[in-house]
Amino acid sequence: QAILIIQQGRIIDCNPGAGHLFAYPQPELVGRALGDLSPAQQPDGQASPRRLDEHLAAASSGQTPGFEWLFQKGDGATFFGRVSLNGVTHQDQTYVQAIIVDVTSYKETEQALDQERRYLRQALDINPQFIFAKDRAGRFTLANQAFAEAYGTTVDNLLGKTDSDFNPNQEMIEHYTQDDMQVIESGQELAYPEEEVINIKGERLWRKTTKRPIYDENGQVVQVLGIATDITDLKKAEQAIKEQQLFLRQVIDSNPHFIFARNREGRITLANEALARFYGTTPEALVETTVTEFGAGAKKPEPVIEDDRAVRRSRKRRCITEE
């Protein structure tokens, strides 16, 4: 570290560490202003000499400023230093003692971590799934934007709070808490392929949810990570398909004529009740069967299969009046 004694803005003494830190012979530092050891501007755009004068004035008045500063060495290289200033009075003379420690490696590590956090935040927030983490007390320690918006708030406002701060449904809160504690206590993943939930607006929604344990450096479960996907639209689509299938089944089963469909292998994929009754079975039992299993006495399978092939080749309707 460098130790400088400053009077009236200029260095009057320094330790050998100062010469090493600033890449100057120690005697050459004496008489220089602290601003001479700085670039013209700091990274935030402040003029270095003016801002340093303010810090030195504060130290001379009895304050003890501490700050990070971008310095410039004698060889032109720059480094970040942590500066501590203390005013000293001796024989009616006021001096400022400056202690400077090189924190460049720390700053580089901090910048790398900041960049990593920004990248992680972007990766979380572009994900439409709900992503969150809670500690043992149920406090949110991580959340993405989609999850925060579902609770009608922001990520920053969500952190440190619990479900009960946003969700008025006590039953859902108890359900979430029970699941969270089960994962934390057991250390086992918990998955719901689909579950019905009630959001803060009282709407019933469907989600696919997975909760996993998060371990500390001692292998103890300290948090739970949750990932939930809104599958409400998928459930609505499935229900619509079921209703359409039921409607189709009612239509074809009310028809007294034989209705069926066969695939390329000659297996039945659809049959109505009239056809099933004719063969003494059910529509479900006919599915995946062939003409060799039902009705062989009525017509040999080869002509039936050839009729099917002819329709597929021509892509035209074919009416067989007698068979």
C-alpha positions as CSV (number, residue, x, y, z in Angstrom):
1,Q,0.0,0.0,0.0
2,A,1.0,3.6,-0.5
3,I,1.1,6.1,2.3
4,L,1.2,9.8,1.3
5,I,1.5,12.9,3.5
6,I,-0.2,15.8,1.7
7,Q,-0.1,19.5,2.6
8,Q,-1.9,22.2,0.5
9,G,-2.7,19.7,-2.1
10,R,0.8,18.4,-2.7
11,I,2.8,15.4,-1.5
12,I,5.5,16.3,1.0
13,D,6.4,12.7,2.0
14,C,5.6,9.1,1.1
15,N,6.7,5.6,1.9
16,P,8.6,3.2,-0.4
17,G,5.3,1.4,-1.2
18,A,4.1,4.6,-2.9
19,G,7.0,4.6,-5.3
20,H,6.3,0.9,-6.2
21,L,2.6,1.4,-6.6
22,F,2.8,4.5,-8.8
23,A,5.9,3.3,-10.7
24,Y,7.9,6.4,-9.8
25,P,11.2,6.7,-7.9
26,Q,10.1,7.7,-4.4
27,P,11.7,11.1,-4.4
28,E,9.9,12.1,-7.7
29,L,6.5,11.8,-6.0
30,V,7.4,14.6,-3.5
31,G,6.0,17.9,-4.8
32,R,3.4,16.3,-7.0
33,A,-0.3,16.9,-6.6
34,L,-2.5,13.9,-6.1
35,G,-4.3,14.9,-9.3
36,D,-1.0,14.5,-11.2
37,L,-1.3,10.8,-10.4
38,S,-4.8,10.5,-11.9
39,P,-6.2,10.7,-15.5
40,A,-8.0,13.9,-16.4
41,Q,-11.4,12.3,-15.7
42,Q,-12.8,9.5,-13.7
43,P,-14.9,6.7,-15.2
44,D,-18.1,8.5,-14.1
45,G,-17.0,11.7,-16.0
46,Q,-15.9,13.8,-13.0
47,A,-12.9,16.0,-13.4
48,S,-10.2,14.4,-11.3
49,P,-8.4,17.5,-9.9
50,R,-11.7,19.2,-8.8
51,R,-13.1,16.1,-7.1
52,L,-9.8,15.4,-5.3
53,D,-9.7,18.9,-4.0
54,E,-13.1,18.4,-2.5
55,H,-12.0,15.1,-0.8
56,L,-8.9,16.8,0.6
57,A,-10.9,19.7,1.9
58,A,-13.2,17.4,3.6
59,A,-10.3,15.5,5.3
60,S,-8.7,18.8,6.4
61,S,-12.0,19.8,8.1
62,G,-12.1,16.7,10.2
63,Q,-14.0,14.3,8.0
64,T,-12.5,10.9,7.0
65,P,-13.4,10.3,3.3
66,G,-13.1,6.8,1.9
67,F,-13.5,6.2,-1.8
68,E,-12.4,4.3,-4.9
69,W,-10.3,6.2,-7.4
70,L,-8.8,5.6,-10.8
71,F,-5.1,6.4,-10.7
72,Q,-2.4,6.7,-13.4
73,K,1.1,5.3,-12.9
74,G,4.3,6.9,-14.2
75,D,4.4,4.4,-17.1
76,G,0.8,5.4,-18.2
77,A,-0.9,2.3,-16.8
78,T,-4.0,2.9,-14.7
79,F,-5.3,1.1,-11.6
80,F,-8.1,1.4,-9.2
81,G,-7.2,2.3,-5.6
82,R,-9.1,2.3,-2.4
83,V,-8.3,5.7,-0.7
84,S,-8.7,6.6,2.9
85,L,-8.0,10.2,4.0
86,N,-7.4,11.5,7.5
87,G,-6.6,15.0,8.6
88,V,-3.7,15.5,11.0
89,T,-2.7,18.7,12.8
90,H,0.8,19.1,14.0
91,Q,2.3,22.4,15.4
92,D,-0.6,24.4,14.0
93,Q,0.0,22.8,10.6
94,T,-2.7,20.7,8.9
95,Y,-1.8,17.7,6.9
96,V,-3.7,15.0,5.2
97,Q,-2.6,11.4,5.4
98,A,-3.7,9.3,2.3
99,I,-3.6,5.5,2.4
100,I,-4.0,3.9,-1.0
101,V,-4.5,0.2,-1.7
102,D,-4.6,-1.3,-5.2
103,V,-8.0,-2.9,-5.7
104,T,-7.8,-3.4,-9.4
105,S,-8.1,-7.2,-9.3
106,Y,-11.1,-6.8,-6.9
107,K,-12.7,-4.4,-9.3
108,E,-12.2,-6.7,-12.3
109,T,-13.7,-9.5,-10.3
110,E,-16.6,-7.3,-9.3
111,Q,-17.2,-6.2,-12.9
112,A,-17.1,-9.8,-14.1
113,L,-19.7,-10.7,-11.4
114,D,-21.8,-7.8,-12.4
115,Q,-21.7,-8.9,-16.0
116,E,-22.6,-12.4,-15.0
117,R,-25.5,-11.2,-12.9
118,R,-26.8,-9.1,-15.8
119,Y,-26.6,-12.0,-18.1
120,L,-28.4,-14.3,-15.6
121,R,-31.1,-11.6,-15.1
122,Q,-31.6,-11.3,-18.9
123,A,-31.8,-15.1,-19.2
124,L,-34.3,-15.3,-16.4
125,D,-36.5,-12.4,-17.6
126,I,-36.8,-13.5,-21.2
127,N,-38.1,-16.9,-20.0
128,P,-41.9,-17.0,-20.1
129,Q,-41.9,-19.7,-17.4
130,F,-42.3,-18.7,-13.7
131,I,-38.9,-19.1,-12.0
132,F,-38.4,-18.4,-8.3
133,A,-36.5,-19.5,-5.2
134,K,-37.4,-19.3,-1.5
135,D,-35.5,-19.8,1.7
136,R,-36.7,-21.9,4.7
137,A,-38.8,-18.9,5.9
138,G,-40.6,-18.7,2.6
139,R,-38.9,-15.5,1.6
140,F,-38.2,-15.0,-2.1
141,T,-34.5,-15.0,-2.9
142,L,-34.8,-15.2,-6.7
143,A,-37.6,-14.4,-9.2
144,N,-37.9,-13.6,-12.9
145,Q,-40.0,-11.0,-14.4
146,A,-42.8,-13.3,-15.5
147,F,-43.3,-14.6,-11.9
148,A,-43.2,-11.1,-10.5
149,E,-45.8,-9.8,-13.0
150,A,-48.1,-12.8,-12.1
151,Y,-48.0,-11.4,-8.5
152,G,-48.6,-7.9,-9.8
153,T,-45.3,-6.5,-8.7
154,T,-41.6,-6.1,-9.7
155,V,-38.7,-8.4,-9.1
156,D,-37.0,-6.0,-6.7
157,N,-40.2,-5.5,-4.7
158,L,-40.7,-9.3,-4.5
159,L,-37.3,-10.2,-3.1
160,G,-37.3,-10.7,0.7
161,K,-41.1,-11.0,0.8
162,T,-43.4,-14.1,1.0
163,D,-46.4,-15.4,-0.9
164,S,-48.7,-14.0,1.8
165,D,-47.5,-10.5,0.9
166,F,-49.2,-10.8,-2.5
167,N,-51.6,-13.7,-2.5
168,P,-54.9,-13.3,-0.6
169,N,-55.8,-17.0,-1.0
170,Q,-54.7,-18.6,2.3
171,E,-55.5,-22.1,1.0
172,M,-53.0,-21.7,-1.9
173,I,-50.4,-20.2,0.4
174,E,-50.6,-23.2,2.7
175,H,-50.4,-25.5,-0.3
176,Y,-47.2,-23.8,-1.6
177,T,-45.7,-23.7,1.9
178,Q,-46.3,-27.4,2.4
179,D,-44.7,-28.3,-0.9
180,D,-41.7,-26.1,-0.3
181,M,-41.0,-27.6,3.1
182,Q,-41.5,-31.1,1.7
183,V,-38.7,-30.4,-0.8
184,I,-36.4,-28.8,1.8
185,E,-36.9,-31.5,4.4
186,S,-36.7,-34.5,2.0
187,G,-34.1,-33.1,-0.4
188,Q,-36.2,-34.7,-3.1
189,E,-37.7,-33.1,-6.3
190,L,-41.4,-32.5,-6.4
191,A,-43.2,-32.4,-9.7
192,Y,-46.8,-31.8,-10.7
193,P,-47.5,-32.6,-14.4
194,E,-50.6,-30.4,-14.0
195,E,-52.2,-28.7,-11.0
196,E,-55.1,-26.3,-10.7
197,V,-54.2,-23.0,-9.0
198,I,-56.0,-19.8,-8.2
199,N,-54.1,-16.5,-9.0
200,I,-54.3,-13.2,-7.2
201,K,-57.3,-12.2,-9.3
202,G,-59.2,-15.3,-8.2
203,E,-58.9,-16.9,-11.6
204,R,-58.5,-20.7,-11.9
205,L,-55.5,-21.6,-13.9
206,W,-53.5,-24.7,-14.7
207,R,-49.8,-25.1,-14.3
208,K,-47.0,-27.6,-14.7
209,T,-44.7,-27.2,-11.7
210,T,-41.4,-28.6,-10.6
211,K,-39.6,-27.8,-7.3
212,R,-36.0,-28.8,-6.6
213,P,-33.8,-28.5,-3.5
214,I,-30.9,-26.0,-3.4
215,Y,-27.9,-27.0,-1.3
216,D,-25.3,-24.9,0.5
217,E,-21.5,-25.6,0.6
218,N,-22.1,-28.1,3.4
219,G,-24.6,-30.1,1.5
220,Q,-27.6,-28.9,3.5
221,V,-30.8,-27.9,1.7
222,V,-31.3,-24.2,2.4
223,Q,-33.7,-23.2,-0.4
224,V,-36.2,-24.5,-2.9
225,L,-36.1,-23.6,-6.6
226,G,-39.5,-23.6,-8.4
227,I,-40.2,-23.6,-12.2
228,A,-43.8,-23.4,-13.3
229,T,-45.3,-23.3,-16.8
230,D,-48.8,-22.0,-17.4
231,I,-50.7,-24.7,-19.3
232,T,-54.1,-23.1,-19.1
233,D,-54.4,-22.7,-22.8
234,L,-53.3,-26.3,-23.4
235,K,-55.9,-27.5,-20.9
236,K,-58.6,-25.5,-22.7
237,A,-57.6,-26.9,-26.0
238,E,-57.7,-30.4,-24.6
239,Q,-61.1,-29.8,-23.3
240,A,-62.3,-28.4,-26.6
241,I,-61.0,-31.5,-28.4
242,K,-62.8,-33.8,-25.9
243,E,-66.0,-31.9,-26.5
244,Q,-65.6,-32.2,-30.3
245,Q,-64.8,-35.9,-30.0
246,L,-67.9,-36.4,-27.9
247,F,-70.0,-34.5,-30.4
248,L,-68.6,-36.5,-33.3
249,R,-69.3,-39.8,-31.4
250,Q,-72.9,-38.8,-30.7
251,V,-73.4,-37.9,-34.4
252,I,-72.1,-41.1,-35.8
253,D,-73.7,-43.3,-33.2
254,S,-77.1,-41.8,-33.9
255,N,-76.8,-42.8,-37.5
256,P,-78.3,-46.2,-38.3
257,H,-75.9,-46.8,-41.2
258,F,-72.6,-48.5,-40.8
259,I,-69.8,-45.8,-40.4
260,F,-66.1,-46.8,-40.1
261,A,-62.6,-45.7,-41.1
262,R,-59.6,-47.9,-41.9
263,N,-55.9,-47.1,-42.2
264,R,-53.4,-48.4,-44.8
265,E,-52.9,-51.6,-43.0
266,G,-56.7,-52.3,-43.1
267,R,-57.2,-51.7,-39.4
268,I,-60.3,-50.0,-38.2
269,T,-59.6,-46.6,-36.6
270,L,-63.2,-45.5,-36.2
271,A,-66.6,-47.3,-35.9
272,N,-70.1,-46.4,-34.9
273,E,-72.5,-48.4,-32.7
274,A,-74.6,-49.6,-35.6
275,L,-71.5,-51.4,-37.1
276,A,-70.5,-52.7,-33.7
277,R,-73.9,-54.1,-33.0
278,F,-73.9,-55.9,-36.4
279,Y,-70.7,-57.7,-35.4
280,G,-71.9,-58.2,-31.8
281,T,-69.3,-56.1,-30.1
282,T,-68.6,-52.5,-29.2
283,P,-67.1,-49.6,-31.2
284,E,-64.0,-49.6,-28.9
285,A,-63.4,-53.3,-29.5
286,L,-63.5,-52.9,-33.3
287,V,-60.7,-50.3,-33.2
288,E,-57.4,-51.8,-34.5
289,T,-59.1,-54.9,-35.8
290,T,-59.1,-56.0,-39.4
291,V,-61.7,-57.5,-41.7
292,T,-60.1,-61.0,-41.1
293,E,-61.3,-60.7,-37.5
294,F,-64.8,-59.5,-38.1
295,G,-67.2,-60.3,-40.9
296,A,-65.0,-62.7,-42.9
297,G,-68.1,-64.6,-43.8
298,A,-69.6,-61.6,-45.5
299,K,-66.8,-60.8,-47.8
300,K,-63.2,-62.0,-48.3
301,P,-60.6,-59.6,-47.1
302,E,-58.7,-59.2,-50.4
303,P,-61.5,-57.3,-52.2
304,V,-62.1,-55.1,-49.2
305,I,-58.4,-54.1,-49.0
306,E,-58.3,-53.5,-52.8
307,D,-61.4,-51.3,-52.5
308,D,-59.6,-49.2,-49.9
309,R,-56.5,-48.9,-52.0
310,A,-58.5,-47.8,-55.0
311,V,-60.1,-45.0,-53.1
312,R,-56.8,-43.8,-51.7
313,R,-55.2,-43.9,-55.2
314,S,-58.0,-42.0,-56.9
315,R,-58.8,-39.7,-53.9
316,K,-62.4,-40.0,-55.1
317,R,-65.5,-41.3,-53.4
318,R,-66.5,-44.8,-54.5
319,C,-70.0,-46.1,-54.1
320,I,-70.4,-49.9,-53.9
321,T,-74.1,-50.7,-54.3
322,E,-73.9,-54.4,-53.5
323,E,-71.4,-56.6,-51.8
